[in-house]
Amino acid sequence: MEQKQHFRPTKAIIDLQAIKNNVNRLKNFLPPNVQIIAVVKANAYGHGDIEVSKAAIEAGATMLAVATPEEALHIRESFPNIDILVLGYSPVSFVPYAAEKDISLTVFSTEWVHQIQTKTELLRPLKLHIKIDTGMGRIGVTSANDLLNLYEAISTTSNLIVDGVFTHFATADEEDDLYFNKQVMKFEQLVNKLPQKPRIVHSANTATTLVKDQHLLFDAVRFGISMYGLAPSSYVKTKLPFPLEAAFSLETELVAVKQLEAGQSVGYGATYTAEKTELIGTLPIGYADGLIRKYSGQHVLIDGIRVPIVGRICMDQCMILLPKAYNIGEKVTLIGKQNNEEITIDEWATRVETINYEVPCIITSRVPRIYL
Ligand SMILES: *Cc1c(COP(=O)(O)O)cnc(C)c1O
């Protein structure tokens, strides 16, 4: 794939082979009749939707899932034939476009179906997946009555097709099964009330797929975080049925090196002060790239050695403490490996008290994604 020229050395390196290996291992782990839905919402968790989709399809994914109409349209431009499902809300105004582009939509409101009946003329079939809310409290029908009314409304509208039915689990990545099992029971009860089983019943996110009972795989699994080589939680990390390969690295280069004398400071607020003669390196990455100020203190790798980010992180730059003088242009790895050292996305997440999902998602579009 053609990549445009980048001058600033800050870049995210995406290892597409790692993504393929993760999908391939999942494929070997799943019973042969279970399809893989590659979850590529949010620009493939910040990894790049088009390139990740291509890798996932090559490795055996048969469907792509996104969160928004815009994400679906973007992917459709590059993949004319693959099934695409919008997992989140789509307004009725998107319906004609979805039908035209063969994009499947999530439905959870009878009123929404009635609006299609009255407001739009569907010239082509539109595939729908009914969402059942079994305990996320987000979107989805919550009762058998609502489910059957919705099913009936869809079935009696020409060109609307119930292609799937699904739910989403709130606690699949936790060891305690109590709430999870309640959701499972509700899903099975409601699905069994449908007059006809839709083509694709699905419930499993990554955590469910990897560590819960095999009957929950149904016809397809929605494989998100572990396609990118990350575990959904520390609990699931201890139970992985196959190894995962991280796909995301973040690299830059030293752009300046200077010597501080004892008492001299670095950055806004002069929050870091040298206690003796020290060497400070400047990196061309800052909070506008997603390196939020809370990451101050986080280690980076230079010459295979861990060194800390010191002082406040600026919008476009930050400073690191160097153990010795390096040349301008020396490679610095913020996420990834150098020699025997590795800085993981999980380490970043722990530092800012969040989950690994959030880390690559918030690396902004100013950081080019370079594909291996
Ligand atoms: C994001 C999302 C997924 C993927 O979750 P992972 O934990 O990354 O596997 C699956 N299903 C729905 C409905 C989602 O919104």
The ligand as a Gaussian input file, in Angstrom:
#p B3LYP/6-31G(d) Opt

LIG

0 1
 C      -16.284000      -3.116000      20.846000
 C      -17.246000      -4.238000      20.853000
 C      -16.791000      -5.557000      20.768000
 C      -15.333000      -5.931000      20.835000
 O      -14.938000      -6.046000      22.182000
 P      -13.515000      -6.662000      22.559000
 O      -13.517000      -6.689000      24.038000
 O      -12.499000      -5.717000      21.990000
 O      -13.449000      -7.985000      21.915000
 C      -17.736000      -6.566000      20.653000
 N      -19.053000      -6.280000      20.634000
 C      -19.522000      -5.031000      20.743000
 C      -20.990000      -4.806000      20.721000
 C      -18.646000      -3.962000      20.854000
 O      -19.124000      -2.724000      20.974000

